[in-house]
Amino acid sequence: MTSVFSDHHQPLPLIALGALGLLLEAAPAAAQAQSRGDASLRIEYQYIRTGDFYDDSALFQQGGDVGTTDSHVLLLSGDYALGPRWTVFASLPYIQKQHQGTGPHNFAEFVNFDPPDRTLVDDGDYHGGFQDLTVGVRYHALEGPLSVTPFISYGVPTTDYPFYGKAIIGPNLWRVPIGVDFGFQPYFSDWYFGASVAYVISEQSLGVNVNHWLAFGSAGYYFTPRFFASLFVSYKNTPNGLRMPQDITDDPLYGNPADFDTPIWWQHDRLLAHRYTNVGLGLDYVLTQRNVVSFQYYTGVYTDQSNEVDNAFTLGITRYFGRD
């Protein structure tokens, strides 16, 4: 079966499908043959609900009720081919988040330490704004049945947004993902397999190394030349981040309020050793030769030092330019 997708970038989910909706760590999927001036523009809506928190304590090792957080994300992204091999890309999300239920972050615990920013985001209302602008470049090293596309990008906060609270829109740290995308479509086959791996160099705060790994894998099938479906898995590992409770408090049941009157607690949301695995389903449909709509659903199956994704979905449309 000859697919309409063969002249386009493969419409695969991003590798950083995370609990906070921080999709900027991902690189766009590997592309097929291209010419200078080929470009795409994508706009998508994302909804993410997170729930239980998991850490090393007896209280949260099996998941603890800390309320729910809802994220609504409008993500604008695009790319432009500089030639057959080089492509530049960029993305910018607008995020609104709301926390409801138990476990909101507040500033009552801070007595001796005065946080420089006391912006309250866990008051039950929606808060947010533009998150991080990401720009990057990728190189199409190998094309054909097997494609190999290294990439590097730089993400920087657009504003000095708060990072204390469950409804924060991000860690407010710059990041440099370095990685490679792989794609494989056997000759005369309707199957397509994709994978990405990236090492993300992150700005440090309080001397804590929160560099992390991101990985993504998918297997998809062209049911018709216009309709493509895939199953995917995404993974994040922050090996050197802080762990709860041992790096925050000596009390395994979190019973000593003085342990939370510290700069570390104020910044713990961006210093923890986040680890998670999400699985999902993707659907893509070619409306016209230049317009592709896509839908993805995913949920968390493993979470550590983070809030588990209960349910999440994205709905987007990609417009392609420059192709015959």
PyMOL commands that set and color helices and strands:
alter all, ss='L'
color gray80, all
select helices_A, chain A and resi 4-7+23-25+257-260+263-266+268-271
alter helices_A, ss='H'
color red, helices_A
select strands_A, chain A and resi 39-54+68-81+86-100+127-130+132-139+146-157+175-184+191-202+212-222+227-237+275-288+291-304+306-321
alter strands_A, ss='S'
color yellow, strands_A
deselect
rebuild
show_as cartoon
